[in-house]
């Protein structure tokens, strides 16, 4: 069992714990488990921005820039002044040839 799976039984399902386990799974090369954990973090707290950022990073690394854009736009919608999301969204929109809304 992976370290993330071992920790699952002992950690309460809340956003920071799920984010940590997703990050751990990603570092172990398990993108499927990482996505599952990041999604759990959002299920626990839909305003938890690190999970939106991480899901976008996974999508972009998986060759899905449109998916990454959707995650990052959602993060930006939830925190309009957040510079990281603003920059990530603009970078992807530029690379996809999309106009800024």
PETATA-V451011 format. One record per residue. N is the residue number from 1. RES is the residue in three letters. PSI is psi in whole degrees, -180 to 180 (999 if undefined). D_CENTER is the distance of its C-alpha to the mean C-alpha in whole Angstrom. Layout:
# PETATA-V451011
N,RES,PSI,D_CENTER + N,RES,PSI,D_CENTER
This chain:
# PETATA-V451011
1,UNK,146,23 + 2,UNK,164,20 + 3,UNK,-38,20 + 4,UNK,-43,16 + 5,UNK,-37,19 + 6,UNK,-37,22 + 7,UNK,-22,20 + 8,UNK,-39,19 + 9,UNK,-24,22 + 10,UNK,-18,23 + 11,UNK,136,20 + 12,UNK,147,19 + 13,UNK,81,16 + 14,UNK,162,15 + 15,UNK,-51,12 + 16,UNK,-38,12 + 17,UNK,-46,14 + 18,UNK,-40,11 + 19,UNK,-45,9 + 20,UNK,-46,12 + 21,UNK,-35,12 + 22,UNK,-42,9 + 23,UNK,-40,10 + 24,UNK,-46,13 + 25,UNK,-43,13 + 26,UNK,-41,11 + 27,UNK,-24,14 + 28,UNK,2,16 + 29,UNK,13,15 + 30,UNK,84,14 + 31,UNK,-32,11 + 32,UNK,-47,12 + 33,UNK,-39,12 + 34,UNK,-47,9 + 35,UNK,-41,7 + 36,UNK,-43,10 + 37,UNK,-42,9 + 38,UNK,-37,6 + 39,UNK,-38,8 + 40,UNK,-37,10 + 41,UNK,-42,9 + 42,UNK,-36,9 + 43,UNK,-35,12 + 44,UNK,-34,14 + 45,UNK,99,13 + 46,UNK,-13,11 + 47,UNK,6,12 + 48,UNK,97,10 + 49,UNK,-37,8 + 50,UNK,-33,6 + 51,UNK,-40,4 + 52,UNK,-42,4 + 53,UNK,-45,4 + 54,UNK,-41,2 + 55,UNK,-40,2 + 56,UNK,-41,5 + 57,UNK,-42,6 + 58,UNK,-45,7 + 59,UNK,-45,8 + 60,UNK,-44,10 + 61,UNK,-26,12 + 62,UNK,7,13 + 63,UNK,24,15 + 64,UNK,74,13 + 65,UNK,-32,13 + 66,UNK,-40,14 + 67,UNK,-42,11 + 68,UNK,-43,9 + 69,UNK,-41,11 + 70,UNK,-45,11 + 71,UNK,-45,7 + 72,UNK,-34,8 + 73,UNK,-35,11 + 74,UNK,-42,10 + 75,UNK,-42,9 + 76,UNK,-37,12 + 77,UNK,-37,14 + 78,UNK,-22,14 + 79,UNK,78,14 + 80,UNK,-28,17 + 81,UNK,5,18 + 82,UNK,111,15 + 83,UNK,-39,16 + 84,UNK,-47,13 + 85,UNK,-39,11 + 86,UNK,-47,15 + 87,UNK,-42,15 + 88,UNK,-44,12 + 89,UNK,-46,13 + 90,UNK,-43,17 + 91,UNK,-46,17 + 92,UNK,-41,15 + 93,UNK,-43,18 + 94,UNK,-46,20 + 95,UNK,-27,20 + 96,UNK,-4,20 + 97,UNK,30,23 + 98,UNK,144,22 + 99,UNK,156,23 + 100,UNK,132,22 + 101,UNK,999,22
